[in-house]
Amino acid sequence: MTTSSDPTPRERRPRELEVHVYVFRDRVDAGRRLGQRLARMPLEDPVVLGLPRGGVPVAAQVARRLGAPLEVIVVRKLGVPSQPELAMGAIGEGGTRILDEGIVRAARVDERQLAQVEQRERAVLDKRVGRLRRGRRRVDLTGRTAVIVDDGIATGATARVACLVARALGARRVVVAAPVGPPHVEQQLPEADVVVCLERPWRFRAVGGVYDDFEPTTDDEVARILAETAGQAPPEDPDDGGTLRSHTSQGPDH
């Protein structure tokens, strides 16, 4: 006889255990592996741009592998005054500004309001740039290949803005690279010429899910990495014997 307290056959089945396997030990490991992938590609006169904060440790390893200068690309969203989470544009260094004129008109944002928002966000951007770069001059992107690196891509919103800012700063070609992203990440980044993503989990939930160590990166760490890698020369003895520097046909990234 079965009472209401007895487990049903469904309840008596052993629950399936979900075993999580981390793909990357940490951002350094992810950056090394991403650098190996990028080294197979013909990247003319590259500059590696890390997206603060978490993208910078990854970008440092990429820059080391490519023998390219490391830089940060700091961007700020310009939110509609009445709805700050809605972006009507973005700003970057060097006075760069990108506007979505359609949203500006639809939200009825006048020149005075736009100037106030930009002034406020420009102050935040300049303060952060100063904290990260600490007096070091920005690497000129004119005519070069901008390789924008983050520790992962979720919505792609920041990377999209970074692409626009990199072009406004003179980049001839823009590549976005990350260790992990959603399956159809290219569709989220139409502003990039090339998107490189090592892992594309079908059930993509969060960037940190593929890392064993995903501790937050601080501004001080970013500043230290930038200072240490300034003027860095190409690596002399790649661990793969240099074979990854030759160009091979690229299939879809996974």
Secondary structure, 3 states (H helix, E strand, C coil): CCCCCCCCHHHHCCCCCCCCCCCECCHHHHHHHHHHHHCCCCCCCEEEEECCCCHHHHHHHHHHHHCCCEEECCCEEEEECCEEEEEEEEECHHHCEEECHHHHHHCCCCHHHHHHHHHHHHHHHHHHHHHHHCCCCCCCCCCCEEEEECCCCCCCHHHHHHHHHHHHCCCCEEEEEEEECCCCHHHHCCCCCEEEEEECCCCCCCHHHHECCCCCCCHHHHHHHHHHHCCCCCCCCCCCCCHHHCCCCCCCCC
